[in-house]
Amino acid sequence: MTALLLAQFAESARFVEAARRAKSADYRLVDAFTPFPVQAVHELLDQRRSHIRVVMFIAGITTAALAYGLEYFSAVIDYPYNSGGRPLDAWPAFMLVPFATGILLAAIAGFATFLIECGLPRLHYALFAVEGFEHASQDQFILALEKPAGDGELQRALDFFRGAGAVAIREVDT
Amino acid sequence: MSLAAIRTEPTPPEAVRWTLPGARSLDAVNELVTAPLYERQLWSWKAWWLAAALSGALTAGFLVAVYVVFTRGIGVWGVNTSTVWGFAIADYVWWIGIGNAGTLISSMLLLMRQKWRASTNRFAEAMTLFAATIAGIFPIIHLGRPMYFYWLTPYPNTMTVWPQWRSALIWDFWAILSYILFSLIFWYVGLIPDLATMRDRARSKFAATAYGAFALGWRGSARHWQAYETLHLALACLGVPLVVSLHSVVGMDFAASLMPGWQETIFPPYFVVGAMYSGFAMVVCLAAMVRWGFRQEGLITIAHFDVMAKVMLMASIVMGLSYATEWFNAWYGGDRPDRSLVIFEFTGSYAPMFWALLFCNVIAPQAFWIAAVRRSVVAVFVVSILINIGMWLERILIVWNTLSHGYLPSMWRLFIPTVWDWLTTIGSLGLFVLMFLVFVRFIPAISMHEVRKLVDEEGS
């Protein structure tokens, strides 16, 4: 069980400013939910680096190598066919299949990694039940932070985000 | 400040706005895009039903034509021993060309940070997917023995033979297969955040469940967006070389042969530009339809048509140069069959079509030099239709001219299309329109999250 405070903003500028000030005021930012990517806030959250591109690169190169290997095996070793003395390993003609399949498998691997890194598919998520959370995919920006312990700290946090222009602040236990 | 300094002081250019003032808020964007799907009563769907009925009938015609070809063989077409390729291969090239533009708009313009792509990329990508799928059908129905198309794949078989990797047909198979699946992934990834918006705005439990299932539980968290942006950009980087290779391969279907008019090194880039050209023209047509049908004037603005017209103008010049290069090379190379072919193009049996092609692809788009034409939706639409017709004629004539006028005069023979040729061609257009209509009926036709970002950057 994590106790969270969700501060909801109607404008991106206020949201970014509030996130910046909250960070320097040592509030522990957990996550942000936004209707489009907000780079400035993403940088404030200590995110793990995504491995998507590395996986895509490895998948693409491996597939291309395997595809070329298959062509080589079939045309040179398993079924060599001499047509007018042309080279069996006709590499310029063999390039397209490794290229196309390499890109395809890179895309598939990238998509799979994307799902794994995002923890999707996950159709039920505790925050979906929170009132107003549906605005995060439409027109509002939600900053999630650890709920400060103690009534005095909590009150200070509520005042802080109200002052920063939050349209709603909710306490949530997930 | 001196007088000279005042004169040379650069004036900041008026920022081009890609949305109208009424659409410049996040809520307005959501409302504009989702209203046709959730507040259907506000729209007269008569035009939609009419178009669906017409395209449904054409699709039925397409199925009948394919059935006839499958049961009676490709002899029902106008193909003969000289002109062994006909409408089917030209249609294939035409459709795959249209199928190129969606990825070009999405990937290339994304990499070049062209913000205007935001309101057009969704339906352009859908167009790509549908057009590439239809294109993939044509080589199969042209095979003669379509039931053996899986021989193109390398699989362990009792015949102990392998695909011929040097064959352009094999390249086609892998290029199209990879491209269709790649486009599907690219399109779906971009769609996920919008499906989440649809889920959260749903009025019924059924809609919320259906959109929710396809949204996979997207919640727009920082982690999600970061992974999304990494993947989307990486896919865009891969999409550009893939799309260029795809149509280059289509060009090599011709260029790898030894026929006059085909065996030219210019073919791959010339085909890629042609594909981008016809695809852009189709995107313009679809943009005009979506704009008119769903009243999206706030998001698809005159400025969009203006910029797309400029791209088509540029492409028309490149096409004109490519044609001229072909003619020049035929003359300069001095080969009699090549020279004879060019004379046949201008004066032979298909000459009226050739002149029409030049008018549609090279002359008509020159109207885009005039700003008033670029900023008139009707004018841009009409020229785009002409370009689509012109590009179809070009593909038909690339096939017909060369095959009808090869090396041996005794083999010269014309292609006369039959009713089954026409039905396959027009029917495929119906299938495309039907798929597009179904798409706009269930899926947000404009990428909401990208336009939201654009609107936020442009400010209210």
Interface residues (C-beta under 8 A of the other chain):
Chain A: S12 D31 A32 F33 T34 P35 F36 P37 V38 V41 H42 L45 Q47 S50 I52 R53 M56 G60 L70 E71 S74 A75 D78 Y79 R86 A90 A93 F94 L96 V97 F99 A100 T101 I103 L104 A106 A107 I108 G110 F111 T113 F114 L115 E117 C118 L120 P121 R122 L123 H124 Y125 L127 F128 E134 H135 A136 S137 Q138 D139
Chain B: S25 L26 D27 N30 P154 T160 V161 W162 P163 W165 R166 I170 W171 W174 A175 L177 S178 Y179 L181 F182 I185 F186 V189 P193 A196 T197 R199 D200 R201 G212 A213 L216 G217 W218 R219 G220 S221 A222 R223 H224 W225 Q226 A227 Y228 E229 T230 L231 A234 L235 L238 P241 L242 S245 L246 V249 H449 E450 R452 K453 D456
